[in-house]
């Protein structure tokens, strides 16, 4: 599902205008981004949780040339699916 499809589903299910649905989705994503940016954690019961993980810099190798390179430190968002969501998804596969 894309962001556009999410906005359309929200508008259709709640009888909202497309513009209002877009604003709701953008506010939600902006809030999530801001929470993760400040090092917070987001937990959506029955769905999963998001947090950031910090990775240290390291030495690596260019796989094509074999030349040693320096990989810079980075921060990445991590998603962990909830047990309930995992069970719901797997139930559909049985």
DRENMI-836192 format. One line per 5 residues: number of its first residue (from 1); their letters; for each residue x, y, z of C-alpha. Coordinates in Angstrom, 1 decimal, always signed. Layout:
BEGIN
NUM = a = X/Y/Z  ...
***
This chain:
BEGIN
1 = xxxxx = +0.0/+0.0/+0.0  +1.3/+3.4/-0.9  +0.9/+6.7/+0.9  -1.7/+7.7/-1.7  -3.6/+4.5/-1.3
6 = xxxxx = -3.6/+5.0/+2.5  -5.0/+8.5/+2.1  -7.7/+7.2/-0.3  -8.7/+4.4/+2.1  -8.9/+6.8/+5.0
11 = xxxxx = -11.1/+9.3/+3.0  -13.4/+6.5/+1.8  -13.8/+4.7/+5.1  -14.4/+7.9/+7.2  -16.2/+10.1/+4.6
16 = xxxxx = -13.4/+12.7/+4.6  -12.3/+14.8/+1.7  -9.1/+13.8/+0.0  -7.4/+17.0/+1.3  -8.4/+16.2/+4.9
21 = xxxxx = -7.2/+12.6/+4.6  -3.9/+13.8/+3.2  -3.4/+16.3/+6.1  -4.2/+13.5/+8.7  -1.7/+11.1/+7.1
26 = xxxxx = +1.0/+13.8/+6.9  +0.5/+14.9/+10.5  +0.8/+11.3/+11.6  +4.0/+10.7/+9.6  +5.5/+14.0/+10.7
31 = xxxxx = +4.9/+13.1/+14.3  +6.5/+9.7/+13.9  +9.5/+11.2/+12.1  +9.9/+13.8/+14.8  +9.7/+11.2/+17.6
36 = xxxxx = +12.3/+9.0/+15.9  +14.6/+12.0/+15.2  +14.8/+12.9/+18.9  +15.6/+9.3/+19.8  +12.2/+8.3/+20.9
41 = xxxxx = +10.3/+5.1/+20.4  +6.9/+4.6/+18.8  +4.7/+1.7/+19.8  +1.5/+0.9/+18.0  -0.3/-1.9/+20.0
46 = xxxxx = -1.2/-4.8/+17.8  +1.0/-3.5/+14.9  +4.6/-3.1/+16.0  +7.2/-0.6/+17.2  +9.7/+1.7/+15.7
51 = xxxxx = +13.0/+2.8/+17.2  +16.3/+4.1/+16.0  +19.5/+2.1/+16.0  +23.0/+3.7/+16.1  +25.7/+2.1/+14.0
56 = xxxxx = +29.4/+2.9/+14.5  +31.7/+3.8/+11.7  +33.9/+1.0/+10.4  +36.3/+0.0/+7.8  +34.8/-1.8/+4.8
61 = xxxxx = +35.8/-3.0/+1.3  +34.5/-2.0/-2.1  +33.3/-5.4/-3.4  +34.2/-4.4/-7.0  +37.7/-3.2/-6.5
66 = xxxxx = +38.6/-4.6/-3.1  +39.8/-1.2/-2.0  +39.4/-0.4/+1.7  +36.8/+2.3/+2.4  +35.6/+4.0/+5.6
71 = xxxxx = +31.9/+3.5/+6.3  +30.6/+6.5/+8.3  +28.5/+6.1/+11.4  +24.8/+6.2/+10.8  +21.4/+6.1/+12.5
76 = xxxxx = +18.6/+4.0/+11.0  +15.0/+3.4/+11.9  +14.1/-0.2/+12.9  +10.6/-1.7/+12.8  +9.7/-4.7/+14.9
81 = xxxxx = +6.3/-6.4/+14.2  +4.1/-7.2/+17.2  +3.3/-10.7/+18.1  -0.4/-10.1/+17.4  +0.3/-8.8/+13.9
86 = xxxxx = +2.6/-11.7/+13.2  -0.1/-14.2/+14.3  -2.8/-12.4/+12.1  -0.5/-12.5/+9.1  +0.4/-16.1/+9.6
91 = xxxx = -3.2/-17.1/+10.2  -4.0/-15.9/+6.7  -1.4/-18.2/+5.2  -2.7/-21.4/+6.8
***
